[in-house]
Amino acid sequence: MSIHRRALGKGPYYVALLAWLTFTPAHVALAALQLSHYDKLETVESITADKAVTAQLKKLLGNQYDNFIANFDVYGEPHLTSAGGLFVSGWMQHLAQENASAFVIYPDGRLSAAWILPDSSAVNYRTNHPDDGMDKDIKQWASQLDGKTLPDMAPQASNKPGA
């Protein structure tokens, strides 16, 4: 066996590793994310610097990422949701009702994000699992915003087999 391994060299190992890194879904990377590490006010701030979280937020929000992430000047108390996700909120100093953002991230890769800006009366909302409707923790957060309206996010008919 060792003779055969030497004959092949390390090339196949690196090819397999590269293929795995290239084609592995992002939710697998998030599965390794320890959400409980960020569920305290003392540690929540580092979640927006986590590369896996940042990549998922950028993918979900596209050109709205900068508007969303700029609101994390001050962080609210994070909490684990009843569905196993982590709720994180933030706002610009002294502007919690005008410039604020929140997101819920799950170990399986589901992600929902919402934000408000001063020039709009609507809450902006994006999710990578729209069939579930608006995330209930984000809905609770948004309900505390004065004069801001929620988007209509009724659950969509499922296209999953057996549904």
LINHU-V645265 format. One record per residue. N is the residue number from 1. PHI is phi in whole degrees, -180 to 180 (999 if undefined). Layout:
n=N phi=PHI
n=N phi=PHI
This chain:
n=1 phi=999
n=2 phi=-68
n=3 phi=-66
n=4 phi=-63
n=5 phi=-63
n=6 phi=-65
n=7 phi=-66
n=8 phi=-79
n=9 phi=73
n=10 phi=-92
n=11 phi=-54
n=12 phi=-61
n=13 phi=-61
n=14 phi=-67
n=15 phi=-64
n=16 phi=-64
n=17 phi=-63
n=18 phi=-62
n=19 phi=-62
n=20 phi=-63
n=21 phi=-65
n=22 phi=-76
n=23 phi=-106
n=24 phi=-75
n=25 phi=-61
n=26 phi=-62
n=27 phi=-66
n=28 phi=-68
n=29 phi=-63
n=30 phi=-70
n=31 phi=-60
n=32 phi=-79
n=33 phi=-68
n=34 phi=-89
n=35 phi=-60
n=36 phi=-65
n=37 phi=-68
n=38 phi=-107
n=39 phi=-88
n=40 phi=-124
n=41 phi=-59
n=42 phi=-71
n=43 phi=-118
n=44 phi=-62
n=45 phi=-58
n=46 phi=-76
n=47 phi=-68
n=48 phi=-77
n=49 phi=-102
n=50 phi=-68
n=51 phi=-62
n=52 phi=-67
n=53 phi=-67
n=54 phi=-59
n=55 phi=-61
n=56 phi=-67
n=57 phi=-63
n=58 phi=-63
n=59 phi=-64
n=60 phi=-71
n=61 phi=-94
n=62 phi=55
n=63 phi=-72
n=64 phi=-93
n=65 phi=-57
n=66 phi=-62
n=67 phi=-62
n=68 phi=-66
n=69 phi=-74
n=70 phi=-64
n=71 phi=-78
n=72 phi=-94
n=73 phi=-86
n=74 phi=-122
n=75 phi=-108
n=76 phi=-85
n=77 phi=-67
n=78 phi=-76
n=79 phi=-153
n=80 phi=-78
n=81 phi=-84
n=82 phi=-65
n=83 phi=-92
n=84 phi=94
n=85 phi=-96
n=86 phi=-118
n=87 phi=-94
n=88 phi=-132
n=89 phi=-132
n=90 phi=-159
n=91 phi=-157
n=92 phi=-79
n=93 phi=-47
n=94 phi=68
n=95 phi=-129
n=96 phi=-64
n=97 phi=-100
n=98 phi=-117
n=99 phi=-130
n=100 phi=-145
n=101 phi=-143
n=102 phi=-152
n=103 phi=-149
n=104 phi=-125
n=105 phi=-122
n=106 phi=-116
n=107 phi=-59
n=108 phi=-85
n=109 phi=102
n=110 phi=-67
n=111 phi=-150
n=112 phi=-130
n=113 phi=-141
n=114 phi=-142
n=115 phi=-157
n=116 phi=-128
n=117 phi=-130
n=118 phi=-62
n=119 phi=-88
n=120 phi=-138
n=121 phi=-96
n=122 phi=-105
n=123 phi=-84
n=124 phi=-82
n=125 phi=-142
n=126 phi=-138
n=127 phi=-150
n=128 phi=-100
n=129 phi=-140
n=130 phi=-66
n=131 phi=-63
n=132 phi=-87
n=133 phi=76
n=134 phi=-72
n=135 phi=-58
n=136 phi=-67
n=137 phi=-72
n=138 phi=-71
n=139 phi=-61
n=140 phi=-63
n=141 phi=-60
n=142 phi=-67
n=143 phi=-66
n=144 phi=-90
n=145 phi=-90
n=146 phi=-67
n=147 phi=71
n=148 phi=-103
n=149 phi=-101
n=150 phi=-91
n=151 phi=-71
n=152 phi=-78
n=153 phi=-126
n=154 phi=-67
n=155 phi=-57
n=156 phi=-88
n=157 phi=-63
n=158 phi=-79
n=159 phi=-100
n=160 phi=-77
n=161 phi=-60
n=162 phi=84
n=163 phi=-91
